[in-house]
Amino acid sequence: MVGIHSEAMDKSIKTLVVLPAMHAESAGKRLPVVYLLHGWSGSAGSWTKDFPDLGKWADQYSFIFVAPDGGSNSWYFDSPLDAKCRYETFVSIEVVRHIDSNYPTISNRLGRAITGLSMGGHGALYLAFKHQDVFGAASSMSGGVDIRPFPRNWDIADKLGDYATHQLNWETNTVINLLPLIEPRALAIQIDCGTGDFFLPVNRRLHEELSYRNIPHDYVERPGGHDFQYWRKALPHTLLFFDQFFRNAASLAP
């Protein structure tokens, strides 16, 4: 666990970094980075607690995993109401800059992927859609990809204001409304949600909208709910998706 200083929020924020065991023996080799965003009420430390195979996967794929603390309820916004909540800036700029400056990374969008679960699934697509120059691949696991049906849930109103009087904040900060930002084939996108998940309807709607706009993406539904039992099965599939993306990117490199 390292502390990364956020100039935007004027504080040091805990960030988990997991390196492949063999990285020290690969002098000069640059590694891809997978950014992991935790869910509501979670923390950076949730990843090692809830996914004990993270180190094994880092070794298997030669990935660097980076899991920044997103606060218990930030939704990874730069809040228009709370100057102390600048997690879009923190993750997409400050964390990326720190990691590229201190670790042997492939320091461009073709060497970066981002995923998350629940609130973090929203965050992963939200940040990737808004920062296609930073991330080349993005995945959402059980993500709240349209926040508008949930105006009284999970403290979202603390960051955006209540929906009735701050509707524009909600409309401009929900993932499903960011699709016009996506450049043709700019992102490798995966969406994964369980058939018993309360976020399933909004994930299906996002899939439909992506399809309508002819935006390539992978869409997965499997039996399961909104819980770690499902996410422990989903994350290995996400890592395979990212591994294929990184391999394809490497094959196109000059």
Secondary structure in CASP SS format (residue, H / E / C, confidence):
PFRMAT SS
TARGET T0000
AUTHOR 0000-0000-0000
METHOD secondary structure of the structure
MODEL  1
M C 1.00
V E 1.00
G E 1.00
I E 1.00
H E 1.00
S E 1.00
E C 1.00
A C 1.00
M C 1.00
D C 1.00
K E 1.00
S E 1.00
I E 1.00
K E 1.00
T E 1.00
L E 1.00
V E 1.00
V E 1.00
L C 1.00
P C 1.00
A C 1.00
M C 1.00
H H 1.00
A H 1.00
E H 1.00
S C 1.00
A C 1.00
G C 1.00
K C 1.00
R C 1.00
L E 1.00
P C 1.00
V E 1.00
V E 1.00
Y E 1.00
L E 1.00
L E 1.00
H C 1.00
G C 1.00
W C 1.00
S C 1.00
G C 1.00
S C 1.00
A C 1.00
G C 1.00
S H 1.00
W H 1.00
T H 1.00
K H 1.00
D H 1.00
F C 1.00
P C 1.00
D C 1.00
L H 1.00
G H 1.00
K H 1.00
W H 1.00
A H 1.00
D H 1.00
Q H 1.00
Y H 1.00
S C 1.00
F C 1.00
I E 1.00
F E 1.00
V E 1.00
A E 1.00
P E 1.00
D C 1.00
G C 1.00
G C 1.00
S C 1.00
N C 1.00
S C 1.00
W C 1.00
Y C 1.00
F C 1.00
D E 1.00
S C 1.00
P C 1.00
L C 1.00
D C 1.00
A C 1.00
K C 1.00
C C 1.00
R E 1.00
Y H 1.00
E H 1.00
T H 1.00
F H 1.00
V H 1.00
S H 1.00
I H 1.00
E H 1.00
V H 1.00
V H 1.00
R H 1.00
H H 1.00
I H 1.00
D H 1.00
S H 1.00
N H 1.00
Y C 1.00
P C 1.00
T E 1.00
I C 1.00
S C 1.00
N C 1.00
R H 1.00
L H 1.00
G H 1.00
R E 1.00
A E 1.00
I E 1.00
T E 1.00
G E 1.00
L E 1.00
S C 1.00
M H 1.00
G H 1.00
G H 1.00
H H 1.00
G H 1.00
A H 1.00
L H 1.00
Y H 1.00
L H 1.00
A H 1.00
F H 1.00
K H 1.00
H C 1.00
Q C 1.00
D C 1.00
V C 1.00
F C 1.00
G C 1.00
A E 1.00
A E 1.00
S E 1.00
S E 1.00
M E 1.00
S C 1.00
G C 1.00
G C 1.00
V C 1.00
D C 1.00
I C 1.00
R C 1.00
P C 1.00
F C 1.00
P C 1.00
R C 1.00
N C 1.00
W C 1.00
D C 1.00
I H 1.00
A H 1.00
D H 1.00
K H 1.00
L H 1.00
G C 1.00
D C 1.00
Y C 1.00
A C 1.00
T C 1.00
H C 1.00
Q H 1.00
L H 1.00
N H 1.00
W H 1.00
E H 1.00
T H 1.00
N C 1.00
T C 1.00
V H 1.00
I H 1.00
N H 1.00
L H 1.00
L H 1.00
P H 1.00
L H 1.00
I C 1.00
E C 1.00
P C 1.00
R C 1.00
A C 1.00
L C 1.00
A E 1.00
I E 1.00
Q E 1.00
I E 1.00
D E 1.00
C E 1.00
G E 1.00
T C 1.00
G C 1.00
D C 1.00
F C 1.00
F C 1.00
L H 1.00
P H 1.00
V H 1.00
N H 1.00
R H 1.00
R H 1.00
L H 1.00
H H 1.00
E H 1.00
E H 1.00
L H 1.00
S H 1.00
Y H 1.00
R C 1.00
N C 1.00
I C 1.00
P C 1.00
H C 1.00
D E 1.00
Y E 1.00
V E 1.00
E E 1.00
R E 1.00
P C 1.00
G C 1.00
G C 1.00
H C 1.00
D C 1.00
F H 1.00
Q H 1.00
Y H 1.00
W H 1.00
R H 1.00
K H 1.00
A H 1.00
L H 1.00
P H 1.00
H H 1.00
T H 1.00
L H 1.00
L H 1.00
F H 1.00
F H 1.00
D H 1.00
Q H 1.00
F H 1.00
F H 1.00
R H 1.00
N H 1.00
A H 1.00
A H 1.00
S H 1.00
L H 1.00
A C 1.00
P C 1.00
END
